[in-house]
Amino acid sequence: MFRDEFEKILFSDDHRVYVNKSISPEATIRISGEVGFNMTGLSKEDIHQMDPVTIGIEV
């Protein structure tokens, strides 16, 4: 999950990663992907003040 400031500037409405695997308790998996943001008009300081980008993960 992204902070509200980043949800508004995502390039894509759907930023889910579908795993389609059974995961046993206490197991780990590695998930990768890319997310793009439209940072037009924001300074480096503006972007830095938005930190952190993510606020959680939903399973």
C-alpha positions in Angstrom: 0.0 0.0 0.0 1.2 3.5 -0.8 0.7 6.7 1.1 -2.1 8.9 -0.3 0.4 11.3 -1.8 1.8 8.5 -4.0 -1.5 6.9 -4.8 -2.5 10.1 -6.6 0.5 10.2 -8.9 0.8 6.5 -9.8 1.1 5.8 -13.6 -1.1 2.7 -13.2 -4.3 2.2 -11.3 -3.5 -1.5 -10.7 -0.2 -2.0 -8.8 -0.9 -5.5 -7.6 1.5 -8.4 -8.0 -0.3 -11.8 -8.4 1.7 -14.6 -6.9 -0.6 -17.6 -7.4 1.4 -19.8 -5.1 0.6 -21.6 -1.8 2.9 -20.4 0.9 3.4 -22.5 4.0 3.4 -20.8 7.4 6.7 -19.2 8.3 7.9 -19.5 4.6 9.2 -16.6 2.6 8.9 -15.8 -1.1 10.5 -13.0 -3.2 8.2 -10.7 -5.1 9.5 -8.2 -7.7 7.9 -5.6 -9.9 8.0 -2.0 -10.9 5.8 1.0 -10.0 6.0 4.3 -11.8 5.1 7.8 -10.4 4.5 11.1 -12.2 6.8 13.4 -10.3 6.3 16.4 -12.7 6.5 19.7 -10.9 7.9 18.2 -7.7 11.2 19.2 -6.3 13.7 16.8 -4.8 12.7 18.3 -1.4 9.0 17.7 -2.1 9.6 14.1 -2.9 11.9 13.6 0.1 9.2 15.0 2.4 6.7 12.3 1.1 8.9 9.5 2.6 8.1 6.7 3.3 6.5 5.7 0.0 4.9 2.5 1.3 2.8 2.1 4.4 2.0 -1.6 4.3 1.5 -4.8 2.4 -1.8 -6.7 1.9 -1.9 -10.4 1.5 
